């Protein structure tokens, strides 16, 4: 273990007063046999968690969970009973691929990642004799709105069809890449030959878009929203147009889960507690995640807010597992995996064992939401028109409106607006607005300020 990793681990040790000299073994222990329950700990067990701090629909298993300390609390209680000092080594990555690499090397015990990387995790784990299991979900969107294709603000590209022959940056094998592949296929474009795909990390792709070396960027949260919020991109394609669920989830090494099922239970209990916190205190959660990641809180709230694009619920919903099965052929067609046994990969038993009580309701339709500067809560509205009325003349920190067709939440001042009679309607993309106008005689595209005026 490097000195830097050791220092980071020491800060998250549980409990700090019980720490003994540490070794680097994942799920491993230092010291001799177990001490008497409730006595001084005779060994230290390290649990290594891989997460993606800036992939913010995984926060209940990563960034937010870490900041709240719930997993450490659960392990401290367990350690007191067992005479063991548990410590958590949180390892942060930009995508799911390196988490899978570390899991298959036996160096990460619990990880979180998107649906397409989860399938790669399942396949690689089996191939490398480190099988893994999907045990819970973090954030999901039943239509696919967590992934978006964006272009430069001054781009002349108006629809997905305009990408033919263009350079598109994405992270191959990611959920965003899966959205791109499916969207291009629906547009009649060969995803392998019809565009020049650039396989890049999200941050690299964002820089490429800004530099003009990429014509478009297909990425997962929070990159599209952040770039749009900062005025560095505009949405070209809303992933919710696919109307296919997308989600992120938690995967564990089966060997680790077999050796320490109680620790897996503790993680799932802690994840449920973090989910409760996020759903009950969405503004506070967004502020916490923003502080931990450096992302604007307004962007975090776009995805993780009360009406955010992501719905947080650990349940392994049937429609999400069905979507995972539909994802497998996409990866197989790209030559990234062979056959995937999704049913063998999904293990609902730990969650059922660890988390008791009522579940969460299924995600409903998003509502417009207004966040005023200096306020610790937001106000929601039944229509964009009502929000625009309330926003006029107010000190607005952020205003969010759902797409009139897909329901994907977007920033009100970044949305494309349509006047349909006296009713202003918002769209994530210009293509969505144009399609609506074409189907509704008399409707017309207008600017944001015109929409505010129409609502007043």
Buried (B, 14 or more C-beta within 10 A) or exposed (E): BEEEEEEBBEEBBBBEEBBBEBEBBBBBBBBEEBBEEEEEBBBBBBBBBBBBBBBBBBBBBBBBBBBBBBBBBBBBBBBBEBBBBBBBBBBBBBBBBBBBBBBBEBBBBBBBBBBBBBBBBBBBBBEBEBBBBBBBBBBBBBBBBBBBBBBBEEBEBEBBEBBEEBBBBBBBBBBBBBBBBBBBBEBEBEBEEBBEBBEBBBEBBBBBBBEEEBBBBBBBBBBBBBBBBEEBBBBBBBBBBBEBBBBBBBBBBBBBBEBBBBBBBBBBBBBBBBBBBBBEBBBBBBBBBBEBBEBBBBBBBBBBBBBBBBBBBBBBBEEBBEBBEBBBEBBBEBEBBEEBEBEEBBBBEBBEEBBEEEEBEEBEEBBBBBBBEEEEEBBBBEBBBBBBBBBEEEEBBBBBBBBBBBBBBBBBBBBBBBBBEEBBBBBBBBBBBBBBBEEEEEBEBBEBEBBBBBBE
